[in-house]
Amino acid sequence: MTVTISSMVNSYGGGWEYLTAAAFISMVLPLVVFFALQKYFVKGVLAGSIKE
C-alpha cells in the first residue's frame, strides 16, 4: 500500500488531496489493531521486564 501511495505523488505536486486521504486510510488499520490488542501488548512488555 505504501508503494501505491508513493506513486500517487507526481512531479508537479498535484493530487495531494488523494495522497492525504490514502495516508490517513493506511494509518487507520494499524491504529485499530493496536488499540484493540493494547492490553496484550502491555502485558507482553511487562512480562519481559520482570526478573526473577
TAJOPE-V897399 format. One record per run of one state. SS is the DSSP state (helix for helix, strand for strand, loop for the rest). FROM is the first residue (numbers start at 0). TO is the last residue. If there is no record, write none. Layout:
# TAJOPE-V897399
ss;from;to
SS;FROM;TO
SS;FROM;TO
This chain:
# TAJOPE-V897399
ss;from;to
loop;0;0
helix;1;6
loop;7;14
helix;15;35
loop;36;36
helix;37;48
loop;49;51
